[in-house]
């Protein structure tokens, strides 16, 4: 189902306003750089007297920019590395949410 064309969402992901860049890789393959809004779980959102915290970092971006992105891809934002925990969540308006998690590191103990 195509998303509505009532506005240009690229203005929403303007790096001069709110957006930041996420660098996405799959193994040694460079998937690309994506502009979006990084929602850090360590920050608490406050609206008036209401505050909300959440447990997972998220990255909101244009769905066309993450067409080739898949679960377990590596995402680097502001020097921090994350694993993509699930496939991009499309909301039907042309934007997508990437749910991020701590990078999994496998150590070679030489056994």
C-alpha positions as CSV (number, residue, x, y, z in Angstrom):
1,X,0.0,0.0,0.0
2,X,1.6,3.3,-1.0
3,X,2.0,6.0,1.5
4,X,0.2,9.4,1.2
5,X,2.0,12.0,-0.9
6,X,0.6,15.0,1.0
7,X,4.0,16.2,2.3
8,X,7.7,15.9,1.6
9,X,9.1,14.0,4.6
10,X,12.7,14.8,3.6
11,X,12.2,18.2,5.3
12,X,11.5,16.3,8.5
13,X,14.9,14.6,8.3
14,X,16.9,17.7,7.7
15,X,20.4,17.5,9.4
16,X,20.3,21.2,10.0
17,X,17.2,20.7,12.2
18,X,16.8,17.4,14.1
19,X,18.4,14.7,12.0
20,X,21.6,12.8,12.4
21,X,23.3,10.2,10.2
22,X,23.2,6.4,10.8
23,X,25.9,4.4,9.0
24,X,24.6,0.9,8.2
25,X,26.8,-2.1,7.4
26,X,26.2,-5.9,7.0
27,X,29.5,-7.7,7.8
28,X,32.1,-6.0,5.7
29,X,29.5,-4.6,3.2
30,X,28.5,-0.9,3.4
31,X,24.7,-0.6,3.1
32,X,24.8,3.2,3.3
33,X,24.2,6.3,5.3
34,X,20.6,7.2,6.3
35,X,19.3,10.5,7.8
36,X,16.9,10.2,10.6
37,X,16.0,11.0,14.2
38,X,17.9,9.1,16.9
39,X,15.9,8.5,20.0
40,X,18.3,7.7,22.8
41,X,17.0,5.5,25.7
42,X,19.1,7.3,28.2
43,X,17.3,10.6,27.7
44,X,13.9,11.1,29.3
45,X,11.3,12.9,27.3
46,X,9.4,15.5,29.2
47,X,6.1,17.1,28.2
48,X,4.8,19.4,30.8
49,X,4.7,17.4,34.0
50,X,4.6,14.1,32.2
51,X,7.8,12.2,31.6
52,X,8.4,9.0,29.7
53,X,11.4,6.8,29.4
54,X,11.8,3.8,27.2
55,X,14.2,0.9,27.2
56,X,15.4,0.6,23.6
57,X,17.1,3.1,21.3
58,X,15.2,3.8,18.1
59,X,15.9,5.6,14.8
60,X,13.1,7.1,12.7
61,X,13.9,7.6,9.0
62,X,12.3,7.5,5.5
63,X,11.3,4.0,4.5
64,X,12.8,4.3,1.1
65,X,16.2,4.8,2.7
66,X,16.0,1.5,4.5
67,X,14.6,-0.7,1.7
68,X,17.8,-2.8,1.8
69,X,18.3,-2.9,5.6
70,X,17.6,-6.1,7.5
71,X,17.6,-7.5,11.0
72,X,21.1,-8.0,12.5
73,X,22.7,-5.2,10.3
74,X,25.1,-3.0,12.2
75,X,24.1,0.6,12.8
76,X,26.6,3.3,13.9
77,X,25.1,6.6,15.2
78,X,27.1,9.4,16.8
79,X,30.1,7.0,17.2
80,X,28.0,4.3,19.0
81,X,27.4,0.9,17.5
82,X,24.1,-1.0,17.6
83,X,22.6,-4.1,16.1
84,X,19.3,-3.9,14.3
85,X,17.0,-6.0,16.4
86,X,14.2,-6.6,13.9
87,X,13.2,-5.7,10.4
88,X,12.4,-2.0,9.8
89,X,8.9,-1.2,11.1
90,X,7.0,0.7,8.4
91,X,4.2,2.9,9.6
92,X,2.4,3.5,6.3
93,X,3.2,7.2,6.1
94,X,6.6,6.8,4.4
95,X,8.6,6.6,7.6
96,X,10.2,3.6,9.3
97,X,11.5,2.8,12.7
98,X,14.7,0.9,13.4
99,X,14.7,-0.8,16.8
100,X,18.3,-0.9,18.0
101,X,20.1,-3.0,20.6
102,X,23.6,-3.2,22.1
103,X,26.1,-4.7,19.7
104,X,26.8,-8.4,20.3
105,X,30.5,-9.1,20.5
106,X,31.8,-12.7,20.1
107,X,35.2,-13.3,21.6
108,X,37.7,-15.9,20.5
109,X,39.0,-17.5,23.6
110,X,41.4,-19.7,21.6
111,X,39.9,-23.0,22.8
